[in-house]
């Protein structure tokens, strides 16, 4: 029999410290392996650690982001939880298909809360920050597009991409807006010194209107067109963030990215909650 003792004046807690990267401009922050407050539970929803910030900015709730699986079959692609609870999106290089809805093909990814989508859609002149921390578990092998868009703020068919971070077949990180564009306000990248497969990318874009309705799909793995069929990368998601720097207080790309990068690095370093994580090999599980 379990017994509990009430000690006056002592209030135990199992809450992990608030993520140090959060600002008053954050709309979304998911860290699926963060103990307690960010932990990806038994369902498909990952807690939005910026939910209170989102509500304060927009007046609308958005407590979770959602993992979705639209692979045609298990041979086409699969999702697993890594040992440290990261969602691992694995795409076949033999049986993936380019058919599907909304121009994205048959794949899997993460959808953001509608409140986040609606706020971005309604404020095209604001400066938006997008970041992704991930482990690259299978290389992108395509050439068109040159950069495979991993995380994006875009219209459903990718034709109206506003902001994105992605990876090339040479494992280089890149983003939209392009480096030559005046709309790019900052771009920060890093790879973990001890393991170059662990990567981080963050980009901030000056406001401009989308050519269509913003999609709720912020992260996608699978064929985005016929040229990427059986060529898409596979990744395990470490963290994903979206912030409205215009809505926040004295926020800059450099300041937000530095705190985000530090939190990413700490989670993977000795003593971090992702340290020592393991995952299946996509080349074995979904050849």
PyMOL commands that set and color helices and strands:
alter all, ss='L'
color gray80, all
select helices_A, chain A and resi 51-58+114-122+226-228+253-268+282-285
alter helices_A, ss='H'
color red, helices_A
select strands_A, chain A and resi 26-30+45-47+64-69+77-81+87-91+107-111+128-138+147-153+163-168+173-176+184-192+195-205+217-222+234-244
alter strands_A, ss='S'
color yellow, strands_A
deselect
rebuild
show_as cartoon
